[in-house]
Amino acid sequence: MCHVLVIEDDPIAALDIHSVLKGAGATSFSFADTQAEAVERARESLPSVIVSDVMLSKGTGPAAIREIRAAFGRLPVIFVTAVPDMCEEPDVEILEKPFSTDQLAALFRQLRPN
């Protein structure tokens, strides 16, 4: 079973990510559109992989990841962003927008647990 936490404040982008990852083998999802909500969703259902935007309407993806990792350890993270220079988190993968669905699916397959 592979649970994915999608942290994205654009609902259309979140649905696109869901569609791609479901096709790539993700079995369940949680969604958050703010930093605080992301941390809460991770507490409710520990994700196997996190896919996050960097800039959120309230907070940032990197700040949410720091909080989540402080509580749960190093979880695999994919940042999808138009501003890759703003992401200096260690041990994460970055996909620069626009990216292809094939790129996201391939990266997810590499990171998901077997």
C-alpha positions, 0 to 999 in steps of 0.5 A: 500500500502506498499512501501519498500526501499531496500538498498543493493549493491549486485544486486543478494541479492537485487533481492532476497529480492525483490522476498521474500517481494513481496510474503509477500505483499510489493506492490512497491519498491525503490532500492539503493546501496549507502548511498547517493542514499538511502537517495535520494530514501527515499526523492523521495518515503517515504518507509513504511519499509526499508531493508538494508545491513550494509556494502555498497560499499559507506557508511553504512546502519546505516548511511543512516538510521540515515539520513532518520530517522532524516528527516522522523522519525522512520521508520521500519528497517530490517538490513540484515548483516553478521556483526551484531556487527557493527549495534548499531542502536536503534529500528531496527530488525537484520537478520544475513546472511545467513537467511531463506526467511521465516525469512525475510518474517515473520519479514516483515509481523510484521513490515509492516503497515496494 
